[in-house]
Amino acid sequence: MSPSTDRMLNRVRSVYLFIRKQGTVTTKELVEEFEMTQRTIQRDLNILSYNDLVRSPRRGYWTVTDKKVKVS
């Protein structure tokens, strides 16, 4: 994989693990925690959501789903 793909996958994994650890987080909390733009965080959340790993119970809030994940 290219270095940029590796960086993106590591970033998405970090976002997922942070949400899993915290329970429910806001998009703003993710932006502040990872020091990224809101657009980048939203893109990562879209990837996680598409793969049924996170869901948004209400606008701007995120939590993990019950889908079993092996994080390596």
N, C-alpha and C positions, 0 to 999 in steps of 0.2 A: 504494500500500500504506500501511497505517497505520504510524505511528512504532514501535509495539510490534512489529509484524511485521518491520520493517526491523531493529530491534535483535536480535530472535531470529535472523533469518537471518545477520546479521553474527556473532553469537555462535557459531552452529553452524559457520559457515565457519571461524572462528578455531580452534575445537576441532579440526576436521578437519585444518587446516593444521599445527597443533601436533603432532597424532598422526603425520601424514605426515613431518614433520621429525625427530621423535624416534625413530620406528620403532615400538616397542612401549611403551605407557605404562599405568600403573595408573589406576583411577578416582580413587584418593586423590591422585595426582600432578596430575590434571586439576582436582580440587577446589582444591588449593593454588595451582596456576598461575593459575587464572581467578578465584579468590576467590569461588566460588559454592557453594551448598549441593550436597550429594551428589544430592539429588532433581533439581535443575536440570540438573546434568551428566548424570545418567542419562536424563533426558528428551531431551537433545540427542543422546546416544549412541543412543537408540532411533530417533530420526529418521535419523541417519546409517546405522544398521544396516538399517533398513527400506528405505533406498535403496541398499543393498548397497555402501556406501562404507567401512564399517569392519566388523570382525568381532572376536569375542572368542575367541582360541585357548584360553583357560582363564579361569575365573571371576576377574573383577576386572581383567583385562588386555585391552588394545585395540590393534589394529593396522589399517592400511588394507588394503583389498582391491586386487586388480589392475584393478578397473574404472577406465577412463580418465575423467578429470574435467577439464573446462575451468573453472578458477577465475578469475573476473573481479573 
